[in-house]
């Protein structure tokens, strides 16, 4: 695996691959890699000649400095994991390399950036757009791979590509879960043993929402989820929403959307976890 920390060097390496008419799949990450990330590497490997991964903890997407400071960094472990899983190229730049000057770009994504993560983390998606645009320009890949756990982020990136008319295909990849259902996340390493033991209840309650959607109204499903989360002392609900997965408009009736999805953000003490789950409604509009 080739490892680069300088933009000019990785651009040269990518240029050589492009000159061979090779296809390139790109997996951008913030490190602290887990099986979810590796599933993206595997998918990229199956669809391209070469796979490029980046590790960069992007400061401009954190609206909470404490959250940025606590973000887990394990570069040595990540490098060995990428080597083991046949990643071809790693880009691991410094903040100064990516942002020689403070970025000041502003993007607009309409409703997508005004709800849920956008509402509870002001400036987050603008920071995501800034770094993703920058990375896409550096790597110049044919495809880029993103997990559906960060579903709203995935939609923002698809909107960014469309807005800027970028020549890249965004490939959504399914959520990878632990055996007990907990969505894999780099933040999971911050959970204590007790927190880790109760965290899968988020998945269980989302699954319960999907099952009850066949017999209960949207309001009833939402009320039940909120009540059950609130009954767990270690949990603090940031938000729970049922919205159309294409436009992120909140729905009040199952007939309002052909593609409803449940979204949740929950603090377990000081660790914030997000998850989502598609709701299949046989009685949605046809």
C-alpha positions, 0 to 999 in steps of 0.5 A: 500500500502506498501512503501519501501525506502531501497533496502534490504527491498523491495527485502525481500517483493518481495521475499515473494510474489514470494514464493507464486507464485504470478505474479508481474507487475512493473511500473517505474516512476519519479513521478509527476504522472498523468493519463498516469501513472495510465493507466500503473498501471491499465494495470499492475493490470489487468495482475498481482497479484501485482503491484509495482511502483517506484518513482525515479528521476534518475540524470544520465539520465539528460544531463542538470542539470538545467532540473534535478533541475526543474523536478517536485517532489510531493511525498505526492500527488503521494503516495495518488494517488497510494493508491487511484488506488490500487497500492500494493507496492511503492519503493521510494529510495534516490539517495544514495540508488540507487547509493552508488557509481557513476555508470560507466556502458556503454551500446551500442544501435547502431542506436537507441541511435544516433538519435533524443533523443539520438542525442539531449540529449547525455548520456541520454539513457545510464543513462536510461539503468543504472537505468532500469537495476538496478530497474529490478534487485531490483524488479524482476518482471514478466512484466514491463509497459512503455508508448509509449509517450517516444517511443524511450526510450521504444525501448531502454529498449526492446533492453536492455532486449534482450541484457542482456537476462533478464527474463522480459516482456516489455509491451508497453502502448498507449499514454494517452492524455488530451481532447485537444490532449496534450500528458500527461507528468509530465513536463506539470505542468511546463507550464504557463496558456498561454503555456498550451493553445498553447501546444495542437498545437503539437498534432494537427500538428502531426495529420495533418502530418498523414492526409497529408501523404496520399497525400504528400511526406515525404519531403513535410510533414516534411517541412509543420510541420517545417514551422507551428511550426516555425510560432508559436513564443513561440515554438522552434523546437528541432527536427522533424523526420519521421522514421521507428519505428522499427529501427529508420532509417529516411525515404525519401519515404513512401515506405521505411518503413512498420511502419513509425512514426512521432517524435517531440521535441519542446520547449515551452519557457523553457519547452521541450515536446516530442510527436509521432504518428504512420503514417498508409501508405496504399502504404507502402511496402507489 
